[in-house]
Amino acid sequence: MTVAVLPGSMKPLLAPHLPDWLDARFFDDADELLALAPEAEIGWLDYYVNGSTATIEAVKRAEKLRWLVTIGAGVDYLPLDVLLARGVMITNGTGLSAAPIAEYVLMAMLAFAKDYRAVMRMQDRREWLNDSPGKRQLAGSRALVIGYGAIGREVARRLRAFDVEVQAVTRSGGEGLLRPDEWRAHLGRFDWVILSAPATADTRHMIGAAELAAIKADAVLVNVARGTLIDQQALTEALAAMRIGGAILDVTDPEPLPATDPLWELDNVHITMHLSGRSQDTVYARAAERLLANLEAYRAGDPPQPLYDRARGY
């Protein structure tokens, strides 16, 4: 029997469909997770309750682990050196939250364009506005999408439906696409710069002082990737000096963003607290379906998907 350690919250979705060759052991709290982890060959060890670090400790204890499952798209928080040294396969949640994140991007862009925050403030104060506080239109604007994976493609598809001209950046480039060594020369063309690239050594602080200086003075930077993609100090300075139009930050560095951080005080910043992927109620059902399909592949000796690629860093 192959031992699989799985979240107790997933039991109703998984238990009726698990194959008979699998010895499924479910955990409901951090103590159970840490106790079960050492026997796991397959481990879905996600446990994010009140900032718990139990997942990281469980991974370190899981010395029999051959395949690690995580629902998150990014795996940079995991002890990758330990996992890779043991030859553990890692599958992440790439694509599971692409649609809700893309919806969140569109919502946030529209809210920024129309200054919907000001409208809601007036409603709270029971004051009638005679004119719109926001005059931007998405139609006819240009967006640069840096990172054209599942999330980037879903963002681009929705923006094109709103008559936004979209230019995408991918690792390999291709017809109509920009490569990582090309996009900086075009920054000044875009009204929106949207980050949906993975967090790797190559993407760390990819938006710094030089890039912010090259962005249009009224352009808006949108980040739904990781906070580390932006030099946050440089961004804060650019926003405070009104050198760019604004920023929509679903992610920051660090998280949670400290209450004393000056970003909170800037009127041209919308901070959405890493909620974009959580704005749904179907991710766990899709994750369960993916795991069940991957179990059959694993049993047949095929690698589960999507598989973390050490060379690419995602």
C-alpha positions in Angstrom: 0.0 0.0 0.0 1.1 3.5 -0.8 0.7 5.9 2.1 -0.8 9.3 1.2 -1.1 12.0 3.8 -3.9 14.4 2.8 -5.9 17.4 4.3 -8.9 16.3 6.4 -10.9 19.1 4.7 -10.5 17.3 1.4 -11.8 14.0 2.7 -15.4 14.4 1.5 -14.2 15.2 -2.0 -11.5 12.5 -2.2 -12.3 9.5 0.0 -15.2 8.1 -2.1 -12.9 8.1 -5.2 -9.5 7.0 -4.0 -8.0 3.8 -5.5 -7.7 0.7 -3.4 -3.9 0.7 -3.6 -3.7 3.9 -1.6 -3.6 4.1 2.2 -5.0 7.5 2.7 -4.4 9.2 6.1 -6.1 12.5 6.7 -5.0 15.2 9.1 -7.2 17.9 10.7 -4.6 20.0 12.6 -0.9 20.7 12.7 -0.1 18.1 15.3 -1.7 15.3 13.2 0.1 16.6 10.1 3.5 16.5 11.8 2.8 13.0 13.2 1.7 11.5 9.9 4.2 13.2 7.6 7.2 10.8 8.2 5.2 7.9 6.7 4.0 9.7 3.5 5.1 8.6 0.1 2.5 11.0 -1.4 1.9 14.2 0.6 -0.6 17.0 0.2 0.8 18.8 3.3 -0.8 22.3 2.9 -1.7 23.7 6.3 -2.1 27.5 6.4 -3.9 28.3 9.7 -3.0 31.4 11.6 0.4 31.7 9.9 1.3 28.1 10.7 4.7 26.8 9.6 3.6 23.2 10.0 3.8 22.6 6.3 7.5 23.4 6.1 8.2 21.3 9.2 6.1 18.4 7.8 8.1 18.5 4.5 11.3 18.2 6.4 10.1 15.3 8.4 8.7 13.4 5.4 11.8 11.5 4.5 9.9 8.8 2.6 8.2 11.4 0.4 8.3 10.8 -3.4 5.6 13.3 -4.5 4.6 16.5 -2.9 1.3 18.1 -3.8 0.5 21.8 -3.0 -2.5 23.8 -4.1 -0.4 27.1 -4.3 0.9 28.2 -7.7 4.2 29.3 -6.2 6.5 26.9 -4.3 9.2 29.4 -3.3 8.1 29.2 0.4 8.9 25.5 0.5 12.3 24.0 1.6 13.2 23.3 -2.0 16.8 22.4 -1.2 15.5 19.5 1.0 13.0 18.3 -1.5 15.3 18.4 -4.5 18.1 16.7 -2.7 15.7 13.8 -1.9 14.5 13.7 -5.5 10.9 14.5 -4.6 8.5 15.4 -7.4 6.5 18.6 -6.8 3.1 19.4 -8.3 1.6 22.8 -7.7 -1.7 24.5 -8.2 -0.9 26.2 -11.5 -4.1 27.1 -13.4 -6.5 26.2 -10.5 -7.0 29.9 -9.6 -6.3 31.5 -13.0 -10.0 32.5 -13.7 -10.8 34.1 -10.3 -7.4 35.9 -10.3 -8.0 37.2 -13.8 -11.5 38.4 -12.7 -9.9 40.2 -9.7 -7.4 41.9 -12.0 -10.2 43.2 -14.2 -12.2 44.3 -11.2 -9.3 46.1 -9.7 -8.4 47.8 -13.0 -12.0 49.0 -13.5 -12.2 50.2 -9.9 -9.0 52.1 -10.3 -10.0 53.6 -13.7 -13.3 54.8 -12.4 -12.0 55.6 -8.9 -14.8 53.4 -7.5 -13.3 53.7 -4.0 -14.2 57.4 -4.0 -17.7 56.5 -5.1 -18.2 54.1 -2.2 -16.8 56.6 0.2 -19.5 59.1 -0.9 -22.1 56.4 -0.5 -20.9 55.8 3.0 -21.2 59.5 3.7 -24.6 59.7 1.9 -23.3 62.4 -0.4 -24.5 62.6 -4.1 -21.8 62.9 -6.7 -22.6 64.9 -9.8 -19.6 63.7 -11.8 -17.5 60.6 -11.9 -14.2 60.9 -9.9 -12.5 58.5 -12.4 -12.3 59.3 -16.1 -10.1 56.5 -17.4 -11.4 54.0 -19.9 -10.1 50.5 -20.4 -11.2 50.6 -24.0 -8.4 51.8 -26.2 -5.7 51.5 -23.5 -2.6 49.2 -23.7 -1.5 46.6 -21.3 1.8 44.7 -20.9 1.3 41.3 -19.3 4.6 40.0 -18.0 4.2 36.3 -17.5 1.9 34.5 -20.0 1.1 31.3 -18.1 -2.4 30.3 -17.1 -3.1 33.5 -15.2 -1.5 35.8 -17.8 -3.5 34.2 -20.6 -6.8 34.5 -18.7 -6.1 38.2 -17.8 -5.2 38.9 -21.5 -8.4 37.2 -22.7 -10.6 39.3 -20.5 -8.8 42.5 -21.3 -9.1 42.0 -25.0 -12.9 41.6 -24.5 -12.8 45.1 -23.1 -10.9 46.4 -26.2 -7.6 46.7 -24.4 -4.6 46.1 -26.6 -2.5 43.4 -24.9 1.2 42.7 -25.3 2.5 39.6 -23.5 6.0 38.6 -22.3 7.0 35.0 -22.1 10.2 33.1 -21.3 10.6 31.8 -24.8 9.0 34.6 -26.8 7.3 33.7 -30.1 5.2 35.4 -32.8 3.6 38.5 -31.3 5.3 38.0 -27.9 8.2 39.6 -26.2 11.1 37.8 -24.5 12.5 38.7 -21.1 15.3 40.6 -22.7 12.9 42.7 -24.8 10.1 44.1 -22.7 12.0 46.9 -20.9 12.6 48.8 -24.1 8.8 49.0 -24.6 7.6 50.0 -21.1 6.8 53.6 -22.1 4.0 52.4 -24.5 1.7 50.9 -21.9 -1.1 52.3 -19.7 -1.1 49.1 -17.5 1.9 46.9 -16.6 0.6 43.6 -15.2 2.9 41.1 -13.4 1.9 37.4 -13.4 5.3 35.8 -13.7 6.6 33.2 -11.2 9.0 34.2 -8.4 12.5 33.1 -9.4 16.0 34.4 -9.1 15.6 36.0 -12.5 12.4 37.8 -11.7 13.3 39.1 -8.3 13.0 42.9 -8.4 12.4 42.8 -12.1 10.6 46.1 -11.5 13.1 48.5 -9.9 14.0 52.2 -10.1 15.0 52.0 -13.7 11.8 50.3 -14.9 9.7 52.7 -12.9 11.4 55.6 -14.5 10.6 54.1 -17.9 6.9 53.6 -17.2 4.5 56.2 -18.4 3.8 58.9 -15.9 0.1 57.9 -15.7 0.5 54.2 -16.0 -0.7 51.7 -13.4 1.4 48.8 -12.1 -0.6 45.6 -11.3 1.0 42.8 -9.3 -0.8 39.4 -8.8 2.4 37.4 -8.8 4.7 37.8 -5.8 5.8 40.8 -3.9 9.4 40.0 -4.6 9.0 40.9 -8.3 9.0 44.6 -7.3 11.6 46.6 -5.5 9.1 47.9 -3.0 11.2 50.7 -1.7 11.7 52.0 -5.2 7.9 51.6 -5.9 7.0 53.5 -2.7 9.2 56.4 -3.7 7.9 56.5 -7.2 4.3 56.5 -6.0 4.8 59.1 -3.3 6.4 61.4 -5.9 3.6 60.7 -8.4 6.1 59.5 -11.0 3.7 56.8 -12.0 -0.1 56.8 -12.0 -0.6 54.2 -9.4 -0.3 50.6 -8.3 -2.7 47.7 -7.7 -0.9 45.3 -5.3 -2.5 42.0 -4.6 0.9 40.9 -3.2 3.5 42.7 -1.2 6.9 42.0 0.4 6.5 41.0 3.2 3.0 39.6 3.8 1.1 40.7 5.7 2.2 44.2 4.9 3.1 45.9 8.3 0.6 48.5 9.5 3.4 51.0 9.6 4.3 50.6 5.9 3.9 53.9 4.0 2.2 52.1 1.1 -1.0 52.0 3.2 -1.2 55.8 3.2 -0.8 56.5 -0.5 -4.0 57.4 -2.3 -2.7 56.0 -5.6 -2.3 52.5 -4.3 -4.9 49.8 -4.0 -3.8 46.9 -1.7 -5.9 43.8 -2.0 -4.2 41.6 0.5 -3.5 38.5 -1.6 -7.2 37.9 -2.0 -7.4 37.4 -5.7 -7.0 33.6 -5.7 -9.2 33.2 -2.7 -12.2 35.0 -4.4 -13.8 31.6 -5.3 -15.4 28.5 -3.9 -14.4 25.9 -6.4 -10.6 25.6 -6.2 -10.7 22.6 -3.8 -13.0 20.7 -6.1 -10.7 21.3 -9.0 -7.7 20.4 -6.9 -9.3 17.1 -5.9 -10.1 16.3 -9.5 -6.5 17.0 -10.5 -5.1 14.8 -7.7 -7.3 11.9 -8.6 -6.2 12.1 -12.3 -2.6 12.4 -11.2 -2.8 9.3 -8.9 -3.6 7.2 -12.0 -0.5 8.6 -13.8 1.6 8.1 -10.7 0.5 4.4 -10.4 1.4 3.9 -14.1 4.9 5.3 -13.6 4.2 8.6 -15.3 5.1 11.9 -13.7 2.1 13.8 -12.3 1.3 17.3 -13.7 2.0 20.2 -13.5 5.5 19.2 -12.4 7.9 21.7 -10.8 10.9 22.3 -13.1 14.1 22.9 -11.2 15.8 24.5 -14.1 13.1 27.1 -14.7 12.4 27.6 -11.0 8.6 27.0 -11.3 
